[in-house]
């Protein structure tokens, strides 16, 4: 399915992208090629193929959290530019209404 120049301009406008004339011709060719590939995929019979989220089995790569002792409170608070008791004192970032 070949896209027309006007269709590519319309797509570029929707995407808020500006193209030179040379880029417009290249995008027309590339987008038309992509649509042709989708047309090939559309012709494949997938009637008996169950829908899946992924084509291969996935396993999680995340590790479980492991607790460990933290640094001493005084050591951490010694880095505070401003301290108020056991807390970091920071400037207010939200205004009260």
C-alpha positions as CSV (number, residue, x, y, z in Angstrom):
1,X,0.0,0.0,0.0
2,X,1.8,3.1,-1.2
3,X,1.1,6.3,0.7
4,X,0.5,9.5,-1.2
5,X,2.6,12.6,-0.6
6,X,-0.5,14.3,1.0
7,X,-1.0,11.4,3.5
8,X,2.7,11.6,4.6
9,X,2.3,15.4,5.1
10,X,-0.9,14.7,7.1
11,X,1.0,12.1,9.3
12,X,3.8,14.6,9.8
13,X,1.4,17.3,10.8
14,X,-0.3,15.0,13.3
15,X,3.2,14.2,14.8
16,X,4.2,17.8,14.7
17,X,7.2,17.0,12.6
18,X,8.5,19.1,9.8
19,X,10.2,17.5,6.7
20,X,12.2,18.9,3.9
21,X,11.2,17.7,0.4
22,X,14.0,15.1,0.4
23,X,12.9,13.8,3.8
24,X,9.3,13.8,2.8
25,X,10.1,11.5,-0.2
26,X,12.2,9.2,2.0
27,X,9.5,9.0,4.6
28,X,6.9,8.3,1.9
29,X,9.0,5.3,0.7
30,X,9.7,4.0,4.2
31,X,6.2,4.3,5.6
32,X,4.8,2.6,2.4
33,X,7.3,-0.2,2.9
34,X,6.2,-0.7,6.6
35,X,2.5,-0.8,5.5
36,X,3.4,-3.4,2.8
37,X,5.0,-5.6,5.5
38,X,1.8,-5.3,7.6
39,X,-0.2,-6.4,4.6
40,X,2.0,-9.5,4.3
41,X,1.4,-10.3,8.0
42,X,-2.3,-9.8,7.6
43,X,-2.4,-12.6,5.0
44,X,-1.1,-15.2,7.5
45,X,-3.7,-17.5,8.9
46,X,-3.7,-17.1,12.7
47,X,-7.1,-18.5,13.3
48,X,-5.8,-21.4,15.5
49,X,-3.0,-19.5,17.2
50,X,-3.9,-18.6,20.8
51,X,-3.3,-15.0,21.7
52,X,-0.2,-14.4,23.9
53,X,1.5,-11.5,25.5
54,X,5.0,-12.7,24.5
55,X,6.3,-15.1,22.0
56,X,8.6,-16.8,24.5
57,X,8.3,-17.7,28.2
58,X,9.6,-14.9,30.4
59,X,11.0,-15.2,33.9
60,X,11.6,-12.4,36.3
61,X,15.2,-11.1,36.5
62,X,14.5,-9.2,39.6
63,X,16.1,-10.4,42.8
64,X,14.3,-10.5,46.2
65,X,15.1,-7.6,48.5
66,X,17.7,-8.5,51.1
67,X,17.7,-6.5,54.3
68,X,21.0,-5.4,55.7
69,X,22.1,-3.0,58.4
70,X,22.1,0.7,57.5
71,X,24.7,3.3,58.3
72,X,24.6,4.9,61.7
73,X,22.1,7.8,61.9
74,X,24.8,10.3,63.1
75,X,27.0,9.5,60.1
76,X,24.1,10.1,57.7
77,X,23.0,13.3,59.4
78,X,26.5,14.6,59.5
79,X,26.1,15.2,55.7
80,X,23.0,17.4,56.1
81,X,23.6,21.1,55.2
82,X,20.9,21.9,57.7
83,X,19.7,19.6,60.4
84,X,16.8,19.8,62.8
85,X,16.9,17.1,65.5
86,X,17.1,13.8,63.6
87,X,15.9,15.2,60.3
88,X,17.3,17.0,57.2
89,X,16.0,20.5,57.1
90,X,15.1,21.4,53.5
91,X,13.6,24.6,51.9
92,X,9.8,24.6,51.4
93,X,9.0,23.7,47.7
94,X,5.2,23.9,47.8
95,X,3.3,27.1,48.7
96,X,0.4,26.9,51.1
97,X,-2.9,28.1,49.7
